[in-house]
Amino acid sequence: MGISKDNLSEITVERGEPTLVPPAEDTNKKGAFYFLSNIDIKFQAKVRTVYCFKPSDQNQGGGDDEVLVGVIKNALSKVLVHYYPVAGRLAMDSEGRPVVDCTGEGAVFVEAKADCSVEEIGNDTVAMEKLVYDTPDAKHVLEVPPLAAQVTKFKNGGFVLGICVNHFVFDGATAMDFINHWGEIARGFPLKVSPFLDRSILRARNPPQIEFPHTEFSEIEDISNTNDLYTEEMVYESFSFDLDKLERLKTAATKDGVLVKCSTFEALSAFIWRSRTQALKLRHDQKIKVLLVVDGRSKFDPPLPEHYFGNGVALTSSHSTAGELTEKPLSFAVQLIREAIQRVTDHYMKSAIDYLQVNGGNLSMNATLIISSWTRLSFETTDFGWGQPYLAGRTSLPGKELALFLSHPTNKKSINVLISFPTSSMKIFQKLMHI
C-alpha cells in the first residue's frame, strides 16, 4: 500500500548540503551573456519533476550509493559542457532584459536519504515535492538557478531523481532533451545529436510586425469575484480518463452534427474548461478565457532546428461568456478550442514575439484557465544506467488556474488531468467528472 498524498509527509527525507557541479571542461563562455527570446522570458516559473527508479541488480541494498551518485554527478558535469548556459545564472543586461550570465559556476546538486522503500512513496508524483530541491532562498525567478537536482536514495535500493528547472531556460521538450542526453552520457555513450543553442533565431523583428490582436494577453474584469473563492483552501486532484471515457467525450462533442470529428485534446480541453466554469459558478455574463500551451516548434517556417534549446511554445486563447460555454452543446467549446489551435502558424508565432517586444507579456488570469499537455513528453526514456523509471512526472501544480494533462503512469492510452480548486468548488467538479 503506497503512501498517499495525504500522508506522504510522514516519510523522512534527510538532505545533505547543496553543492555545485560545474562543467567538466572550460567552455570558454565565462562572462558572456546568453540571449533569451521573448518566448523564454514570458514564462516566469519553476518546473519540478521526479524520476523514480526501482531497485535493480546494480543497486540492491543501497550498497553502491557512492557509485550511483558519482555516475550521475560525473555525467551532469559532462553534459553541462554541451549545455553551458545551464551552468550559469539569470541576470539582467544593460537594457534591463533577462539573460543568462554564463558564470560557469554549475548546477545545484543535493544528495538525500529517505527512511522508507521507494515502493512506499506511492504513484502520486504531484505529492512528491520533498524529493525535489528547489532553492528555497530564491525570492524571485531570476534568483532560481537554471537547474537543481536531488538524488534521493531509499532503503533496499532504488532512488528518485528530482529536478527543478527555471522555465526561462527550459520548456518541457528542452528539459526532456537535456535529461535524456544526461542519461546517455551516464551510460557511457556520446551524444547522438548536439543541442542547437542559438536562441537569437527567435529575436523580434526590427521593426516589429504585430499581425494579430493577441487577445491571450487581454484583461478580463472579474465580475464574479472569483478572488473571494480563492481565499478558501486550495486542493488539487488527479482525474483519469481512460480510452472509453475519451471516446465518450468525442462522441458527445460530435452528436449534434456541428462537427464531424474532433481530436482527443480538443474534446478533453473543451470538457475541462466547460466543467471548471460550471464548478466555479461564474456569473452568466462573466467573460472567460482559456489559454492553450501549444508546441510551436513545427509551426515556424522553416521549423525550429532539431533539439532547439529554448522555449518553443505558443500561448493561444479562446474567449466566451460563462453562460454561452455552459449552456451550449459541447461542440461549441470544442470549436473554440480548435480555432485557437489553428491560429498558431509561423505568422502568429512571429507576431507574438514582436507583440511581447512592444508590450511585454503580463498575463491577466482573471476568469482564465491555462491548459498544458505533457502527454507527448518522453519521461519513460530516461536511463542513467539503472533502467528506465517505473514512474515519472510533475510535482506540485503551480497556480490555481492550471489544468495539466499527463500520460497515465501505467496505461499510456489514458490521460490524467491534474487540476486545483477551492475546496467547495472541487466537490462540484468531481461530480461533473463522472461521465
N, C-alpha and C positions, 0 to 999 in steps of 0.2 A: 504494500500500500504506500504510494508516494505521499510526500508531504504536500499539502495543498497550498494554494495562495494564501489561505487564512492562517496557516501555522508554519509556513516556510521560515518565518522569523525565528523559530525555535532552534534552528541549526546555528552552530557557532562557526564563524569563519575568522581565522586569525591571519591578518595581513602583515607581511614584512614591510620594511620601509621602501617607498618607491625609489627606483634607481633610473638612470638614463642609459639608453642603448644607442650609441652614435653609429653612423655608417662605418662599415668595416674598412673603407678606403677613403682617402681625401677626394671629395667630389669637385674641388676647385670652384665651388659656388659660394664660399663663405663671404657674407656681407652683401650678396646680391639680393635684390627684391624680385620675388616671383609673382608674376601678374595673375590676378584673379579676375574672371569675367563678371559681368553684371549678373549672370545667372548664378554664379558661385555666391556672390555676396547677398543675394536675395534670401538665402536660406540660413538664418541665424539660429542654429540649434546644435545640440549634441545628439548623436545617434548611438545607441548601445545595443550590442548583440552578444549572444553566447553560442558557443560550440561545445557540445557535450560528448565526451568520448568514454566509452565503457572500458573496463579493464581488458587487457589483451595479454598474450603470452609474454610480450615485452615489458609490461608494467604491472604484472600481478604482484599484489602485496606492497606496492609502492617502493620496492627495493631499488629502483633506478630513478628516484626523484631527481637527483642531480643531473643524470643523463638527459631526462626529459626536459628539464628547464634549460640545460645547456644547449641542446639541439634547437629549441625554439628561439632562445636569445641569439644564438650564433646566426641562425637563418634570418632573424629580424635585422641584425646589423648588416648582413649581406644584401637583403632586398632593399634596404634604405639607400644603398649606392645607386640603384636604378630609380628609386622614388625619393630623390634627395629632398624635395620640399617637405616631406613628412618629418624630417629631422629638424625642421626649422620651427619658427614661432610666428603667430599672427602679429601684424604690426600695421601702422598707418604710414603711408608715404607722405611726401611733402604737400600733396594736394588733398590730404585727408581721406584718402581712399584705402580700404583694406588690401593688404598684400601679405605674402609670406616672406618674412625675413629669414634667409637661408643661413641661420646661425650654425647649423650642423650639430647642435647640442644633443639631439637624439630623441627617440620616442620614450615615453614613460613606461616603465615595466615594474610589475609588482608580483611577488610570489605570495601564495596564501595556502592555508590548510583548512579543511573542513572536518568536523567531528562526526561525520556520517559517511555512508557509502554513496556513490554517485547515483545509484538507483533510487535512493530515498528523497531526492530533490523533486521528484515528480516530472511532469511534462509541460508545466505552465511556464514557458520561458519569460513571460512578462513579469512574473513574480520573482525572478532571479537577479534582482538589482544588486544584491550584496556580492554577487560573483563578478561584478564589473567595477573597476576603479575609474572614477570619472572626475578626478582633480577637484575635490570639494571646495578648495580655497578660491577657485575661479569665480569672480563676481560678474564677469561679462564674457560673452562668447569669444571676444578677442583674446581673453586670457586662457582659453581652453586649448591645450596643445593639439596638433593635428591627430595624434594617436596616443592612447594609453591602453596598455594590455595587462591583463591579470591572469595568471595561471593558477588555478585552484586545484590542489591535489586532494584526493579523497581516500578514506580508509579502504583497504583491499584493492587499491589501484583505481584507475580511472581519473580523468581530470576534465576540467572545464576551462576553455579559453574565453575570457570575457574581453570584449573590445569596446572602447568608447572613441568615436571619431568626431572631429569637428566638421560639420556639414559644409563650411566654407571650402574645405579641402576635398571632401569625398561626397559623392552621392552613392546610392545603393550599388549600381553597376560597377563604379570605380572601386568601391570598398571590396566587392567580391573579387575583382581582378587582383587587387593588392594582396588579399588574404590567400587566394589560391596560388599566386606567384610566390608568396612567403612559404607556403607548404611545399611547392615544387623544390625550392632551394633546400628546405629541411630534409627532403627525401634524397638529396644529392644530385638533382637534375639542374641543368642550366635553364634559364627562361626561354620558353619557346618563342615568345613574342615580347619585345620590349614595349613599355608604355609610351604613348605619344604625349609628351609633356607640354607642348606649346599651346597654352590656353589663349594666346593672343589672336588665334584664328576666330575667336568669338568676341573680338573687340568691337565696340559700337562703331557704326559708320560715321563719317565726317563729310557733310553734316548729317545728323540723324534723320531717318526717314520713318516716321510713325504712320503706318498704313492702316492700323486697326484702332478701335476705341479702347481696347484693353480694359474691359469692364471687370476683369478679375480683381482690379485694384480699387473698384468703386466703393464708396462709403454707403452703408445702409443704416437707416435710422432704426434703432431698436425700440419700436413702439410696443413690443410685447414684454419689455422689462426682463429679458432673459438673464441679465446680470444678477437679478434677485434670486433666480433659480440656482445660480452657481455659488451662492453663499451656503447652500447645503453641502453635505459631504459628497464628494465625487467618488464614484465607484466605476470600475471597468469590468467588462465581461467579454468572454470569447464565445461566439456563436458559430456552430459548424453547419455548413451547407454541403451535404453530400450530392452525388450526381443526380439522384432522384429529385431532391429539393431544387437544385439548379434548373433541371428540365421543367419542373412545375412552374418556376418563375418565368422561364422563357415562354411557356405556353400561355401563362396569364398575360404576358406582355403583348402577345400577338392575337389573342382570341377575338378582339373586336374588329380585326381585319385592317386596321390602320397600318400596321407593319406586317410584312411577310415573314420576316425572321429578325432575330437580334442576337448579339453575342452574349456570352456569359457575363462579361464585365459590364456591358450596358444594362442588362436586366438586374444584376445584383446591385450595382451602383444606384439605379433608379429606385429599387425597393428599399435600400437602406436610407437614402435621402428622404423618401416619402414617409417611411416609418418613423424616422427620427423627428421629422416635422410634426407628425401626429403625437408622438410621445411627449414633446415639449409643450403641446397645447398652445401653439402660437396663434395670435390673432388672425382672423380670416384675411385681413388686408395687409398683414405683415409681409414686406418684401423679403425674399430669401435668396440665398446664393449657394451654389455648390462649386467648389474648386477641385478640379481633377489634376492630379500629377501625372503627366504623360511623358514617356520617354521620347525625347526629340532627336535622338542621335540619327535615326534613319530619315527624319523629316527634312534635314538640311539637304541642299543640292550644291555640291555633292555631299553625301552623308559624312558625318564626322569620322575621322580615321579610326580603324580598329584599335581597341584598347586606349581610346582617348581618356587621358587622366584629368577628370574635372566633372563638374555638374553638367549633365546634358539633358536635363528635364525641363519641360514647359509646364506652366500653370495656365489652364484654360477654364472658363466658367460658363455656367448657365444660371439664369435668373427666372424667378417665378414669384407668385404670391403663395402663402401657405394654403389659402383656400383653393386655388387652382390645382396645386400639386396634390393635395389630399383628396379632393373630390372628383377629379377627372380620372379616367382609366389609367392603369399603369403605363400604357403605351405613350401617354403624354409625357411622363417623366423620362421614359426611355428615349423618346425623340429628342428631348432637350440634351440628354447626355450624349447622344450620337452627334448632334450638331456641334457640341463643344469639342469633341474629339476630332471631328472632320475639319475643324477650323485650324488645327495645328499643321501648318505647312512651312516650307522654307521661308516664305514671305512673312508669315506670322511670327516665327521664331526670331527672325532678324528685326522685325518691328518691335517685338517685346524687349529685345536687348537695347534698342535705341530709346524706347519709352523709359526704361529704367535709367538710362544715361541722363535723360532730361528731367524726369520726375521723381527718381528714387523708387523704392519698392515697398513702401509701407502698406501692409495688408489690413483692411478692416475686417474683423472677424465677427462683427455683429450679425446674427441670424445666418451664419455661414457654416458649412460643413466642408472639410477637406477630405478627399478620398484618395488614398495612395495604395497601389497594389505592388506587393513584393512577391507575387506568385511565380514570377519568372526568374528570380534570383537563385543562383545555383549554390545554396547553402550546403547541400549534401556532398558537394565535390571536394570540400576542404579536407586535406590529408597531410598531416605533419610527420607521417611515418608510423602512426599507431592506428591506421584505418580511418575510415570516414566517420563523421559524427553520427550518433544514433538520434540526435536531436539538435536542432539549431534554430535560432530565431531571434526576434527582437525582445529586449527587456524594456519595461516601462512604456507608457503611452503618453508622449508629450502633448499637452494641450487638450482642452475639453471639447474641441471642435474637430477631432480627427477620427476617421474610420480607416483602419488598416487591414488590407486583405493579405492573408498569408496562406501558403500551402499547408494542408493538414500534416501534422508530423508523421503519420503512418500511412495515410491514404492520399496520394498526390493528386487524385482526381477531385478531392474535396477541398473546400476553401473555408478557412477560419476567418471570421470578421471580428477584429478587436475594436471595441468602442467604449467610450466613457460617458457617464450620465450623472446628473444629480440623482440621489437615491430614489426620490419619489417618481421621477420620470423613467428610471430603469425598469420599474415594475410594469409600466405600461408597454415599454419597448419589448420586454421579454414575452408578453402575450402576443404582440404583433409578429414575433419571430416564429410562431407555431404555424407553419404553412403546410 
